[in-house]
């Protein structure tokens, strides 16, 4: 029995994996993060966890695609494995962000953000290097996205250090509403815009996978060996073990 969905393309999950939820935190610019009401964290966290799973699926499909196209290239294989590991770590960081809110558990939230965006930026770098060896046309687009991502990280880091350095007051981590006339408001807006810019740079990078993933069709093959669930032929066990470990496109 074969279950096949020719229209099921892996790039459908790529865009959703990078779109972040947000909360309103001021009159001018919404801020990324977990909702401040009691009912909001579970909803937003659930969405982020779903997106992290979609992100892992996207990273895995990309890994298998590069592996299938370059089975004998040792350098590309090493970069591909490193990229897969970095991508999974970045998606795990998104789970940490979803599980630990910014205000009660600020440091865990920061750790999750570093894993998501810091390790994710290295993942983008690795994939850009792979593009140089495999796809010259898309290479410069991904270089542009990489520079955009690096600039956003630098801007967010500088503005966040200034904001939480104590120059503009203490306990700013728990501050929900900002007035345009308050001290540190400009730095806060700069940090918020940098967060959004960084999130959209990640989204833009995932969108560069669209043309690559359009060349892939996913298929599920289901075969039954035996007439009951009590006996399992050895050949059936071997096939299932190969499928789970190796996988296929």
KARA-V460718 format. One line per field, one symbol per residue. phi: phi as a letter, one per 30 degrees, with the letter a starting at -180 (. if undefined). psi: psi as a letter, one per 30 degrees, with the letter a starting at -180 (. if undefined). Layout:
BEGIN
phi: ???
psi: ???
END
This chain:
BEGIN
phi: .bcbbdddcddddddddcdcdbbdbadcbdcdkddcddddeddddddddddddddddddddddddddddbdcdddddddddddddddddddddddddddcddddbddddddddddddddddddddddddddddcbdddeddddddddddddddddddddddddcdjdcjchddcdccccecddjdddddddddddddddddddddddddedddddbbcbcccbcbjcbcdcbddddddddddddddiac
psi: kkjkjffjkffefeefffjkllkkglfeklklaklflefeeeeeeeeeeeeeeeeeeeeeeeeeeeeefiffjeeeeeeeeeeeeeeeeeeeeeeeeefjleeeieeeeeeeeeeeeeeeeeeeeeeeeeeefejfefeeefeeeeeeeeeeeeeeeeeeeeegfffgllhfegkekkkfflkgeeeeeeeeeeeeeeefeeeeeefffeeeffgkkkkkkkkkjlflfekjleeeeeeeeeeeeell.
END
